[in-house]
Amino acid sequence: MSAVMITRKVRKWEKLPGKNTFCCDGRVMMARQKGVFYLTLFLIVGTCALFFAFECPYLAVHLSPTIPVFAALLFLFVMAMLLRTSFSDPGVLPRALPEEATFIEMEIEAANGNVPAGQRPPPRIRNVQINNQIVKLKYCYTCKIFRPPRASHCSICDNCVDRFDHHCPWVGNCVGKRNYRYFYLFTLSLSLLTIYIFTFDIVHVVMRKYQLSNQREQTGFTVLEVLVCFFTLWSVVGLTGFHTYLISLNQTTNEDIKGSWSGKNRVQNPYSHKNILKNCCEVLCGPTYPSVLDRRGVMQEDSPVSAASAAPSSSSSTNPVPQTTVRTHTHINLNIKSRAITEGVGEK
């Protein structure tokens, strides 16, 4: 039985490569490994629920009614920053189309020339100048593009991410150019919330112990919260301090681990303004970059079906379905000079 091609419209997020999951018709983008993210939600929501249920009623009456109000506002801000970090596109770069990949391969072969047998070809790199500093752009063999400055390929999500910082399993997403500030605000506000709950848990235990009333309520849940906050405090506050240090230098975690700007061989960080305030303003108060993926765009796809099921009925015989497919793609200009203009760099 012969088969015919039927054209149907699909969202572009359904055909995007990589190892990401999409929800809400492509509006939500996360990594596939989300188990630790659910643990993060459970720890934050569970600890705050215990605090509101057992400590806040007593502290609001005997100390101040503003304690639960401030805790609620801080909790809502933490959850907003967490969800904003986890559900957004971190700055994924689209892969080259087949035509673009073929053209880049031809350019590389022409530049390298004929390599003798038994010898390794030269590395696929390009040099650009940023603030009088030479920066190497590496070629990604998976995405078939020369990665922009500070971009890197995430092995977990299998995508190149612009200004890649790291892949964070606690938020279930990569941390990159488009969600780094929200990640930092999440860690900072979570540190404040943990310190806040930890402090008033201790205050609650002390007030219960030395109160003049003969009524002694159980404080078992309070002790549990103190233990959770105590062990969480070190990691969360330490992480916030580390990223505060990176922001003051305008540096990423990936660059710090690799020692990209360690000062060896007179290699300095070309992105640093040599001023802590300017670096912080650029990272935290800079423009919000739009996503380049066009996840919710529409494209057309051919689907093979049997001729019997595709036969038009009498009601539609006068309006046959055209079999010609018009494919639409998001064309991303990978020319280094055009990217250099947007990034404020010049090719050399």
C-alpha beads as a LAMMPS data file, in Angstrom:
LAMMPS data file: protein, C-alpha beads

348 atoms
347 bonds

1 atom types
1 bond types

-500.0 500.0 xlo xhi
-500.0 500.0 ylo yhi
-500.0 500.0 zlo zhi

Masses

1 110.0

Atoms # bond

1 1 1 0.000 0.000 0.000
2 1 1 1.496 3.354 -1.006
3 1 1 2.014 6.169 1.450
4 1 1 1.508 9.890 1.018
5 1 1 2.920 12.857 2.887
6 1 1 0.563 14.966 4.981
7 1 1 1.683 18.397 6.139
8 1 1 0.994 19.374 9.732
9 1 1 1.979 22.351 11.845
10 1 1 4.094 21.794 14.960
11 1 1 5.708 24.067 17.520
12 1 1 9.440 24.515 17.145
13 1 1 10.131 23.443 20.740
14 1 1 8.969 19.932 19.799
15 1 1 11.858 19.632 17.322
16 1 1 14.611 21.351 19.296
17 1 1 17.680 19.136 19.861
18 1 1 19.294 18.666 23.238
19 1 1 18.159 17.048 26.476
20 1 1 15.618 19.548 27.777
21 1 1 11.984 19.132 28.693
22 1 1 9.259 21.650 27.841
23 1 1 5.935 22.330 29.514
24 1 1 3.036 24.757 28.988
25 1 1 3.393 24.637 25.204
26 1 1 7.103 25.500 25.309
27 1 1 6.876 28.348 27.821
28 1 1 8.667 26.351 30.532
29 1 1 12.124 24.957 29.760
30 1 1 14.048 22.718 32.165
31 1 1 16.615 19.945 32.184
32 1 1 15.401 16.350 32.078
33 1 1 16.972 15.528 35.444
34 1 1 14.603 17.283 37.861
35 1 1 14.711 15.016 40.917
36 1 1 16.980 17.312 42.941
37 1 1 14.817 20.307 41.988
38 1 1 11.804 18.634 43.603
39 1 1 13.929 18.015 46.703
40 1 1 14.759 21.724 46.802
41 1 1 11.071 22.599 46.651
42 1 1 10.273 20.094 49.399
43 1 1 12.953 21.404 51.768
44 1 1 12.017 25.069 51.305
45 1 1 8.249 24.634 51.420
46 1 1 8.377 22.040 54.217
47 1 1 10.648 24.072 56.476
48 1 1 8.623 27.249 55.981
49 1 1 5.340 25.394 56.550
50 1 1 6.591 24.122 59.904
51 1 1 7.777 27.603 60.832
52 1 1 4.420 29.207 59.990
53 1 1 2.469 26.447 61.751
54 1 1 4.378 26.110 65.044
55 1 1 6.587 29.161 65.642
56 1 1 4.795 32.096 64.034
57 1 1 1.572 31.967 66.128
58 1 1 3.561 32.091 69.364
59 1 1 6.070 34.710 68.173
60 1 1 3.336 36.927 66.695
61 1 1 1.565 37.087 70.064
62 1 1 4.524 37.251 72.446
63 1 1 7.063 39.126 70.353
64 1 1 5.803 40.955 67.233
65 1 1 3.104 40.375 64.570
66 1 1 5.516 41.518 61.865
67 1 1 7.622 38.361 62.185
68 1 1 5.317 36.072 60.132
69 1 1 4.573 38.897 57.672
70 1 1 8.231 39.458 56.834
71 1 1 8.823 35.695 56.679
72 1 1 5.940 35.289 54.216
73 1 1 7.261 38.060 51.955
74 1 1 10.753 36.578 52.014
75 1 1 9.377 33.110 51.260
76 1 1 7.385 34.384 48.254
77 1 1 10.458 36.158 46.886
78 1 1 12.576 33.001 47.255
79 1 1 9.992 30.909 45.406
80 1 1 9.641 33.513 42.642
81 1 1 13.406 33.599 42.043
82 1 1 13.648 29.797 42.150
83 1 1 10.884 29.278 39.600
84 1 1 12.212 32.082 37.411
85 1 1 15.634 30.422 37.354
86 1 1 14.321 26.899 36.820
87 1 1 11.665 27.560 34.184
88 1 1 13.533 29.929 31.872
89 1 1 15.852 29.558 28.919
90 1 1 19.361 30.069 30.381
91 1 1 20.707 31.306 27.055
92 1 1 20.789 28.196 24.857
93 1 1 22.364 28.820 21.456
94 1 1 20.652 27.235 18.438
95 1 1 22.607 24.669 16.485
96 1 1 23.730 25.387 12.946
97 1 1 21.395 24.393 10.132
98 1 1 22.769 21.738 7.738
99 1 1 23.606 24.391 5.142
100 1 1 25.422 26.526 7.687
101 1 1 27.320 23.556 9.108
102 1 1 28.468 22.556 5.612
103 1 1 29.639 26.096 4.855
104 1 1 31.591 26.308 8.130
105 1 1 33.226 22.946 7.457
106 1 1 34.289 24.165 4.017
107 1 1 35.772 27.320 5.543
108 1 1 37.731 25.294 8.099
109 1 1 39.096 22.899 5.484
110 1 1 40.119 25.788 3.256
111 1 1 41.894 27.532 6.145
112 1 1 43.700 24.412 7.368
113 1 1 44.696 23.147 3.928
114 1 1 45.649 19.551 3.274
115 1 1 46.819 17.820 6.459
116 1 1 49.380 15.046 5.841
117 1 1 48.307 11.530 6.738
118 1 1 49.085 10.569 10.309
119 1 1 49.061 14.147 11.587
120 1 1 46.327 15.707 13.680
121 1 1 44.543 18.676 12.136
122 1 1 45.024 22.013 13.895
123 1 1 42.470 22.946 16.570
124 1 1 39.336 24.610 15.341
125 1 1 39.551 28.027 16.950
126 1 1 39.096 31.645 15.994
127 1 1 40.580 34.651 17.712
128 1 1 38.699 37.822 18.594
129 1 1 39.957 40.879 20.430
130 1 1 38.058 42.056 23.508
131 1 1 39.388 45.114 25.343
132 1 1 42.852 44.612 23.844
133 1 1 42.837 40.977 24.970
134 1 1 42.875 38.027 22.549
135 1 1 40.072 35.550 23.306
136 1 1 39.771 32.185 21.562
137 1 1 36.441 31.007 20.213
138 1 1 36.235 27.218 20.237
139 1 1 34.330 25.100 17.737
140 1 1 31.544 22.893 19.070
141 1 1 31.453 19.563 17.239
142 1 1 27.911 18.885 18.478
143 1 1 26.244 22.206 17.642
144 1 1 28.497 22.840 14.596
145 1 1 29.163 26.463 15.567
146 1 1 32.002 28.566 16.860
147 1 1 30.840 29.336 20.365
148 1 1 30.620 33.045 21.304
149 1 1 32.917 34.345 24.066
150 1 1 32.188 32.812 27.509
151 1 1 29.820 30.207 26.027
152 1 1 30.278 26.505 26.748
153 1 1 28.557 23.212 25.962
154 1 1 26.633 21.631 28.841
155 1 1 27.076 17.872 28.769
156 1 1 23.901 17.313 30.815
157 1 1 21.528 19.412 28.693
158 1 1 23.566 18.793 25.507
159 1 1 23.350 22.421 24.430
160 1 1 25.713 25.356 24.102
161 1 1 24.798 28.045 26.652
162 1 1 25.823 31.671 26.318
163 1 1 27.860 32.964 29.285
164 1 1 27.683 29.487 30.786
165 1 1 28.194 29.518 34.550
166 1 1 27.361 25.948 35.593
167 1 1 24.627 23.335 35.540
168 1 1 22.783 23.432 38.863
169 1 1 20.792 20.289 39.735
170 1 1 19.214 22.109 42.715
171 1 1 17.283 24.374 40.337
172 1 1 16.963 21.747 37.594
173 1 1 18.467 23.935 34.895
174 1 1 21.641 25.454 33.522
175 1 1 22.708 28.834 34.853
176 1 1 23.725 31.155 32.073
177 1 1 23.375 34.581 30.538
178 1 1 19.590 34.895 30.824
179 1 1 18.982 33.555 34.342
180 1 1 22.196 34.126 36.305
181 1 1 20.940 37.222 38.139
182 1 1 17.804 35.348 39.222
183 1 1 19.937 32.451 40.418
184 1 1 22.060 34.811 42.490
185 1 1 18.979 36.547 43.936
186 1 1 17.587 33.104 44.770
187 1 1 20.698 32.061 46.702
188 1 1 20.910 35.453 48.433
189 1 1 17.258 35.512 49.504
190 1 1 17.386 31.843 50.533
191 1 1 20.370 32.627 52.752
192 1 1 18.433 35.458 54.402
193 1 1 15.357 33.240 54.835
194 1 1 17.430 30.435 56.364
195 1 1 19.127 32.820 58.799
196 1 1 15.757 34.376 59.643
197 1 1 14.065 31.062 60.427
198 1 1 17.124 29.713 62.254
199 1 1 17.300 32.830 64.469
200 1 1 13.650 32.886 65.449
201 1 1 13.589 29.139 66.009
202 1 1 16.261 29.608 68.658
203 1 1 14.358 32.584 70.077
204 1 1 11.237 30.437 70.253
205 1 1 13.027 27.636 72.102
206 1 1 14.572 30.078 74.584
207 1 1 11.263 31.855 75.240
208 1 1 9.496 28.531 75.760
209 1 1 12.168 27.404 78.172
210 1 1 12.164 30.504 80.347
211 1 1 8.518 31.535 80.157
212 1 1 6.755 32.034 83.478
213 1 1 3.662 30.087 82.467
214 1 1 3.287 26.480 83.586
215 1 1 2.155 25.408 80.117
216 1 1 4.981 23.680 78.271
217 1 1 4.251 22.958 74.634
218 1 1 6.294 20.518 72.638
219 1 1 9.106 22.034 70.603
220 1 1 10.079 18.912 68.664
221 1 1 9.295 20.467 65.279
222 1 1 11.283 23.540 66.236
223 1 1 14.341 21.419 66.984
224 1 1 13.900 19.694 63.609
225 1 1 13.805 23.073 61.870
226 1 1 16.916 24.195 63.733
227 1 1 18.806 21.115 62.534
228 1 1 17.668 21.549 58.914
229 1 1 18.541 25.245 58.913
230 1 1 21.898 24.610 60.603
231 1 1 23.097 22.174 57.958
232 1 1 21.571 24.206 55.116
233 1 1 23.078 27.445 56.349
234 1 1 26.680 26.516 55.630
235 1 1 26.147 25.436 52.033
236 1 1 23.695 28.169 51.017
237 1 1 25.564 31.048 52.646
238 1 1 28.866 29.701 51.334
239 1 1 27.441 29.457 47.810
240 1 1 26.116 33.014 48.025
241 1 1 29.485 34.281 49.206
242 1 1 31.275 32.482 46.380
243 1 1 29.011 33.977 43.709
244 1 1 29.310 37.411 45.313
245 1 1 33.048 37.061 44.859
246 1 1 32.593 36.026 41.209
247 1 1 30.233 38.930 40.504
248 1 1 32.702 41.405 41.976
249 1 1 35.262 40.132 39.431
250 1 1 32.738 39.744 36.570
251 1 1 33.693 36.099 36.278
252 1 1 31.771 32.843 35.884
253 1 1 32.085 29.590 37.800
254 1 1 33.239 27.842 34.636
255 1 1 36.014 30.402 34.136
256 1 1 37.041 30.182 37.782
257 1 1 37.290 26.379 37.708
258 1 1 39.286 26.394 34.467
259 1 1 41.477 29.264 35.642
260 1 1 40.806 31.181 32.435
261 1 1 41.741 34.548 33.941
262 1 1 44.173 33.468 36.639
263 1 1 46.762 36.002 35.508
264 1 1 49.211 33.440 34.139
265 1 1 51.080 34.449 30.987
266 1 1 49.697 37.972 31.395
267 1 1 46.166 36.778 30.619
268 1 1 43.735 39.071 32.410
269 1 1 39.947 39.062 32.505
270 1 1 38.879 41.280 29.576
271 1 1 35.329 41.580 30.925
272 1 1 36.276 43.071 34.285
273 1 1 36.004 46.834 34.689
274 1 1 38.599 46.785 37.505
275 1 1 35.866 48.183 39.720
276 1 1 33.681 46.087 42.020
277 1 1 30.677 48.403 41.770
278 1 1 30.761 48.488 37.955
279 1 1 31.107 44.708 37.762
280 1 1 28.146 44.193 40.071
281 1 1 26.015 46.678 38.142
282 1 1 26.802 45.002 34.833
283 1 1 25.930 41.497 36.053
284 1 1 22.905 42.334 38.208
285 1 1 21.496 45.467 36.552
286 1 1 22.358 44.914 32.894
287 1 1 19.781 44.489 30.124
288 1 1 17.572 41.409 29.960
289 1 1 18.523 39.462 26.846
290 1 1 15.745 37.849 24.772
291 1 1 15.786 34.174 23.951
292 1 1 17.054 33.265 20.468
293 1 1 15.325 29.880 20.293
294 1 1 11.826 30.938 19.164
295 1 1 10.433 27.962 21.088
296 1 1 6.780 28.735 20.381
297 1 1 7.228 29.463 16.701
298 1 1 5.351 27.320 14.180
299 1 1 6.929 25.124 11.524
300 1 1 5.510 22.598 9.045
301 1 1 6.371 18.923 9.009
302 1 1 5.646 16.050 6.629
303 1 1 4.093 12.931 8.154
304 1 1 3.748 9.741 6.067
305 1 1 0.303 8.091 6.194
306 1 1 -1.312 5.313 4.195
307 1 1 -3.135 6.240 0.991
308 1 1 -6.429 4.804 2.230
309 1 1 -6.549 6.920 5.357
310 1 1 -5.406 10.010 3.435
311 1 1 -8.083 9.677 0.716
312 1 1 -10.255 12.822 0.674
313 1 1 -13.934 12.482 1.487
314 1 1 -16.730 13.713 -0.787
315 1 1 -17.159 16.858 1.270
316 1 1 -13.539 17.858 0.773
317 1 1 -13.028 16.589 -2.797
318 1 1 -13.286 20.084 -4.205
319 1 1 -10.571 21.377 -1.847
320 1 1 -7.629 18.989 -2.051
321 1 1 -4.873 19.310 0.506
322 1 1 -1.655 20.576 -1.076
323 1 1 1.280 18.246 -0.640
324 1 1 3.981 20.884 -0.940
325 1 1 5.685 21.615 2.351
326 1 1 7.011 25.042 3.140
327 1 1 9.599 24.715 5.858
328 1 1 10.434 27.647 8.071
329 1 1 13.485 27.795 10.241
330 1 1 14.972 30.321 12.562
331 1 1 17.999 31.499 10.653
332 1 1 20.755 32.448 13.058
333 1 1 23.629 34.364 11.567
334 1 1 26.762 32.719 12.860
335 1 1 29.151 35.135 11.195
336 1 1 31.722 36.137 13.776
337 1 1 31.825 39.768 12.676
338 1 1 28.112 40.305 13.244
339 1 1 28.293 38.641 16.649
340 1 1 31.294 40.764 17.468
341 1 1 29.280 43.911 16.828
342 1 1 26.554 42.829 19.253
343 1 1 29.085 41.836 21.888
344 1 1 31.217 44.939 21.380
345 1 1 34.265 43.086 20.063
346 1 1 36.320 43.150 16.872
347 1 1 37.775 40.248 14.933
348 1 1 41.482 39.878 14.605

Bonds

1 1 1 2
2 1 2 3
3 1 3 4
4 1 4 5
5 1 5 6
6 1 6 7
7 1 7 8
8 1 8 9
9 1 9 10
10 1 10 11
11 1 11 12
12 1 12 13
13 1 13 14
14 1 14 15
15 1 15 16
16 1 16 17
17 1 17 18
18 1 18 19
19 1 19 20
20 1 20 21
21 1 21 22
22 1 22 23
23 1 23 24
24 1 24 25
25 1 25 26
26 1 26 27
27 1 27 28
28 1 28 29
29 1 29 30
30 1 30 31
31 1 31 32
32 1 32 33
33 1 33 34
34 1 34 35
35 1 35 36
36 1 36 37
37 1 37 38
38 1 38 39
39 1 39 40
40 1 40 41
41 1 41 42
42 1 42 43
43 1 43 44
44 1 44 45
45 1 45 46
46 1 46 47
47 1 47 48
48 1 48 49
49 1 49 50
50 1 50 51
51 1 51 52
52 1 52 53
53 1 53 54
54 1 54 55
55 1 55 56
56 1 56 57
57 1 57 58
58 1 58 59
59 1 59 60
60 1 60 61
61 1 61 62
62 1 62 63
63 1 63 64
64 1 64 65
65 1 65 66
66 1 66 67
67 1 67 68
68 1 68 69
69 1 69 70
70 1 70 71
71 1 71 72
72 1 72 73
73 1 73 74
74 1 74 75
75 1 75 76
76 1 76 77
77 1 77 78
78 1 78 79
79 1 79 80
80 1 80 81
81 1 81 82
82 1 82 83
83 1 83 84
84 1 84 85
85 1 85 86
86 1 86 87
87 1 87 88
88 1 88 89
89 1 89 90
90 1 90 91
91 1 91 92
92 1 92 93
93 1 93 94
94 1 94 95
95 1 95 96
96 1 96 97
97 1 97 98
98 1 98 99
99 1 99 100
100 1 100 101
101 1 101 102
102 1 102 103
103 1 103 104
104 1 104 105
105 1 105 106
106 1 106 107
107 1 107 108
108 1 108 109
109 1 109 110
110 1 110 111
111 1 111 112
112 1 112 113
113 1 113 114
114 1 114 115
115 1 115 116
116 1 116 117
117 1 117 118
118 1 118 119
119 1 119 120
120 1 120 121
121 1 121 122
122 1 122 123
123 1 123 124
124 1 124 125
125 1 125 126
126 1 126 127
127 1 127 128
128 1 128 129
129 1 129 130
130 1 130 131
131 1 131 132
132 1 132 133
133 1 133 134
134 1 134 135
135 1 135 136
136 1 136 137
137 1 137 138
138 1 138 139
139 1 139 140
140 1 140 141
141 1 141 142
142 1 142 143
143 1 143 144
144 1 144 145
145 1 145 146
146 1 146 147
147 1 147 148
148 1 148 149
149 1 149 150
150 1 150 151
151 1 151 152
152 1 152 153
153 1 153 154
154 1 154 155
155 1 155 156
156 1 156 157
157 1 157 158
158 1 158 159
159 1 159 160
160 1 160 161
161 1 161 162
162 1 162 163
163 1 163 164
164 1 164 165
165 1 165 166
166 1 166 167
167 1 167 168
168 1 168 169
169 1 169 170
170 1 170 171
171 1 171 172
172 1 172 173
173 1 173 174
174 1 174 175
175 1 175 176
176 1 176 177
177 1 177 178
178 1 178 179
179 1 179 180
180 1 180 181
181 1 181 182
182 1 182 183
183 1 183 184
184 1 184 185
185 1 185 186
186 1 186 187
187 1 187 188
188 1 188 189
189 1 189 190
190 1 190 191
191 1 191 192
192 1 192 193
193 1 193 194
194 1 194 195
195 1 195 196
196 1 196 197
197 1 197 198
198 1 198 199
199 1 199 200
200 1 200 201
201 1 201 202
202 1 202 203
203 1 203 204
204 1 204 205
205 1 205 206
206 1 206 207
207 1 207 208
208 1 208 209
209 1 209 210
210 1 210 211
211 1 211 212
212 1 212 213
213 1 213 214
214 1 214 215
215 1 215 216
216 1 216 217
217 1 217 218
218 1 218 219
219 1 219 220
220 1 220 221
221 1 221 222
222 1 222 223
223 1 223 224
224 1 224 225
225 1 225 226
226 1 226 227
227 1 227 228
228 1 228 229
229 1 229 230
230 1 230 231
231 1 231 232
232 1 232 233
233 1 233 234
234 1 234 235
235 1 235 236
236 1 236 237
237 1 237 238
238 1 238 239
239 1 239 240
240 1 240 241
241 1 241 242
242 1 242 243
243 1 243 244
244 1 244 245
245 1 245 246
246 1 246 247
247 1 247 248
248 1 248 249
249 1 249 250
250 1 250 251
251 1 251 252
252 1 252 253
253 1 253 254
254 1 254 255
255 1 255 256
256 1 256 257
257 1 257 258
258 1 258 259
259 1 259 260
260 1 260 261
261 1 261 262
262 1 262 263
263 1 263 264
264 1 264 265
265 1 265 266
266 1 266 267
267 1 267 268
268 1 268 269
269 1 269 270
270 1 270 271
271 1 271 272
272 1 272 273
273 1 273 274
274 1 274 275
275 1 275 276
276 1 276 277
277 1 277 278
278 1 278 279
279 1 279 280
280 1 280 281
281 1 281 282
282 1 282 283
283 1 283 284
284 1 284 285
285 1 285 286
286 1 286 287
287 1 287 288
288 1 288 289
289 1 289 290
290 1 290 291
291 1 291 292
292 1 292 293
293 1 293 294
294 1 294 295
295 1 295 296
296 1 296 297
297 1 297 298
298 1 298 299
299 1 299 300
300 1 300 301
301 1 301 302
302 1 302 303
303 1 303 304
304 1 304 305
305 1 305 306
306 1 306 307
307 1 307 308
308 1 308 309
309 1 309 310
310 1 310 311
311 1 311 312
312 1 312 313
313 1 313 314
314 1 314 315
315 1 315 316
316 1 316 317
317 1 317 318
318 1 318 319
319 1 319 320
320 1 320 321
321 1 321 322
322 1 322 323
323 1 323 324
324 1 324 325
325 1 325 326
326 1 326 327
327 1 327 328
328 1 328 329
329 1 329 330
330 1 330 331
331 1 331 332
332 1 332 333
333 1 333 334
334 1 334 335
335 1 335 336
336 1 336 337
337 1 337 338
338 1 338 339
339 1 339 340
340 1 340 341
341 1 341 342
342 1 342 343
343 1 343 344
344 1 344 345
345 1 345 346
346 1 346 347
347 1 347 348
